[in-house]
């Protein structure tokens, strides 16, 4: 393993993967608690659509992807659906539209390798700048969580009590959605939409199933995400398998194990 991380691309992949896992898993606890998992999937696909359009139009990929995801996050945070359909239906519409448009835009892309990277990711091809960007976002998410976790938890877990306490739940929901959108968009280009969505939801699911305290769930979710990401990086390299899908399978396998642990503890 020591020899493996003497390779610069492996070190950069480890830094980027750890950063993405840390930021998305922490935010994922809020996403799962708020029961808006589909929002995470939609934002990942909107970010992919933005990156695809940037690729075709020769624009900065990260900037366009993040802008698109932030705009979508703001729209979803304040969405008011018609009375005859639930809000989840509007989110589903956004997911379907973004997914379909992404395929159409990538069909016009000239760089097949880059187009495939947008869909499935390739952390082994990450640059120093991209690794630095993800590390910076992870630092921001951790700092934001440390400072404002109590307010986020109250808004997500008990919005009625938050409103009674005079907290502007709409504003804080918007801040949360924007943070999720930005972190997801930054990760999508390196990890792919599938892994970004998995890091946002599966570690949080596993942590909430296996633990009792909410504070513990945040630490456990981050630990699961980082461990699975680094483990997936090492094992996929040794087995010559795609890193992103291999890591997703690891994360998916952890969820039923966590459910069993939680059941035994209770």
ZIDA-V101715 format. One record per residue. N is the residue number from 1. RES is the residue in one small letter. SS is DSSP state (h for helix, s for strand, l for the rest). PSI is psi in whole degrees, 0 to 359 (none if undefined). Layout:
# ZIDA-V101715
N|RES|SS|PSI ; N|RES|SS|PSI
This chain:
# ZIDA-V101715
1|x|l|322 ; 2|x|l|316 ; 3|x|l|326 ; 4|x|h|318 ; 5|x|h|7 ; 6|x|h|343 ; 7|x|l|129 ; 8|x|h|320 ; 9|x|h|332 ; 10|x|h|322 ; 11|x|h|316 ; 12|x|h|320 ; 13|x|h|320 ; 14|x|h|317 ; 15|x|h|311 ; 16|x|h|316 ; 17|x|h|317 ; 18|x|h|317 ; 19|x|h|313 ; 20|x|h|318 ; 21|x|h|319 ; 22|x|h|309 ; 23|x|h|314 ; 24|x|h|324 ; 25|x|h|321 ; 26|x|h|312 ; 27|x|h|330 ; 28|x|h|330 ; 29|x|h|318 ; 30|x|h|318 ; 31|x|h|315 ; 32|x|h|318 ; 33|x|h|322 ; 34|x|l|354 ; 35|x|l|44 ; 36|x|l|43 ; 37|x|h|323 ; 38|x|h|333 ; 39|x|h|319 ; 40|x|h|318 ; 41|x|h|319 ; 42|x|h|316 ; 43|x|h|323 ; 44|x|h|319 ; 45|x|h|326 ; 46|x|h|319 ; 47|x|h|320 ; 48|x|h|319 ; 49|x|h|316 ; 50|x|h|317 ; 51|x|h|321 ; 52|x|h|317 ; 53|x|h|321 ; 54|x|h|322 ; 55|x|h|316 ; 56|x|h|321 ; 57|x|h|2 ; 58|x|l|48 ; 59|x|l|165 ; 60|x|l|119 ; 61|x|h|312 ; 62|x|h|317 ; 63|x|h|314 ; 64|x|h|319 ; 65|x|h|314 ; 66|x|h|318 ; 67|x|h|315 ; 68|x|h|317 ; 69|x|h|322 ; 70|x|h|318 ; 71|x|h|317 ; 72|x|h|321 ; 73|x|h|317 ; 74|x|h|319 ; 75|x|h|317 ; 76|x|h|328 ; 77|x|h|327 ; 78|x|l|19 ; 79|x|l|138 ; 80|x|l|102 ; 81|x|l|156 ; 82|x|l|154 ; 83|x|l|334 ; 84|x|l|349 ; 85|x|l|149 ; 86|x|l|159 ; 87|x|h|329 ; 88|x|h|333 ; 89|x|h|322 ; 90|x|h|319 ; 91|x|h|318 ; 92|x|h|322 ; 93|x|h|316 ; 94|x|h|320 ; 95|x|h|313 ; 96|x|h|316 ; 97|x|h|315 ; 98|x|h|319 ; 99|x|h|313 ; 100|x|h|317 ; 101|x|h|325 ; 102|x|h|314 ; 103|x|h|317 ; 104|x|h|318 ; 105|x|h|317 ; 106|x|h|336 ; 107|x|h|337 ; 108|x|l|356 ; 109|x|l|144 ; 110|x|l|333 ; 111|x|l|97 ; 112|x|h|321 ; 113|x|h|314 ; 114|x|h|323 ; 115|x|h|317 ; 116|x|h|327 ; 117|x|h|324 ; 118|x|h|324 ; 119|x|h|317 ; 120|x|h|348 ; 121|x|l|162 ; 122|x|l|87 ; 123|x|h|342 ; 124|x|h|349 ; 125|x|h|16 ; 126|x|l|149 ; 127|x|l|170 ; 128|x|h|320 ; 129|x|h|317 ; 130|x|h|321 ; 131|x|h|320 ; 132|x|h|321 ; 133|x|h|312 ; 134|x|h|322 ; 135|x|h|320 ; 136|x|h|318 ; 137|x|h|320 ; 138|x|h|317 ; 139|x|h|319 ; 140|x|h|316 ; 141|x|h|316 ; 142|x|h|316 ; 143|x|h|317 ; 144|x|h|319 ; 145|x|h|317 ; 146|x|h|319 ; 147|x|h|323 ; 148|x|h|14 ; 149|x|h|316 ; 150|x|h|319 ; 151|x|h|318 ; 152|x|h|315 ; 153|x|h|318 ; 154|x|h|317 ; 155|x|h|320 ; 156|x|h|317 ; 157|x|h|325 ; 158|x|l|74 ; 159|x|h|329 ; 160|x|h|317 ; 161|x|h|323 ; 162|x|h|317 ; 163|x|h|321 ; 164|x|h|331 ; 165|x|l|3 ; 166|x|l|15 ; 167|x|l|132 ; 168|x|l|90 ; 169|x|h|326 ; 170|x|h|318 ; 171|x|h|316 ; 172|x|h|328 ; 173|x|h|319 ; 174|x|h|316 ; 175|x|h|317 ; 176|x|h|314 ; 177|x|h|319 ; 178|x|h|321 ; 179|x|h|316 ; 180|x|h|316 ; 181|x|h|316 ; 182|x|h|315 ; 183|x|h|320 ; 184|x|h|316 ; 185|x|h|321 ; 186|x|h|327 ; 187|x|h|332 ; 188|x|h|317 ; 189|x|h|327 ; 190|x|h|320 ; 191|x|h|339 ; 192|x|l|157 ; 193|x|h|322 ; 194|x|h|311 ; 195|x|h|321 ; 196|x|h|314 ; 197|x|h|320 ; 198|x|h|318 ; 199|x|h|331 ; 200|x|h|333 ; 201|x|h|315 ; 202|x|h|316 ; 203|x|h|321 ; 204|x|h|318 ; 205|x|h|311 ; 206|x|h|316 ; 207|x|h|317 ; 208|x|h|331 ; 209|x|h|325 ; 210|x|h|339 ; 211|x|l|169 ; 212|x|l|311 ; 213|x|l|143 ; 214|x|h|321 ; 215|x|h|319 ; 216|x|h|324 ; 217|x|h|322 ; 218|x|h|314 ; 219|x|h|317 ; 220|x|h|319 ; 221|x|h|315 ; 222|x|h|318 ; 223|x|h|317 ; 224|x|h|314 ; 225|x|h|313 ; 226|x|h|317 ; 227|x|h|315 ; 228|x|h|322 ; 229|x|h|312 ; 230|x|h|321 ; 231|x|h|319 ; 232|x|h|323 ; 233|x|h|312 ; 234|x|h|310 ; 235|x|h|320 ; 236|x|h|326 ; 237|x|h|316 ; 238|x|h|324 ; 239|x|h|358 ; 240|x|l|53 ; 241|x|l|158 ; 242|x|l|129 ; 243|x|h|312 ; 244|x|h|301 ; 245|x|h|324 ; 246|x|h|318 ; 247|x|h|321 ; 248|x|h|317 ; 249|x|h|319 ; 250|x|h|313 ; 251|x|h|318 ; 252|x|h|324 ; 253|x|h|332 ; 254|x|h|329 ; 255|x|h|308 ; 256|x|h|329 ; 257|x|h|317 ; 258|x|h|321 ; 259|x|h|320 ; 260|x|h|318 ; 261|x|h|315 ; 262|x|h|320 ; 263|x|h|319 ; 264|x|h|322 ; 265|x|h|327 ; 266|x|l|none
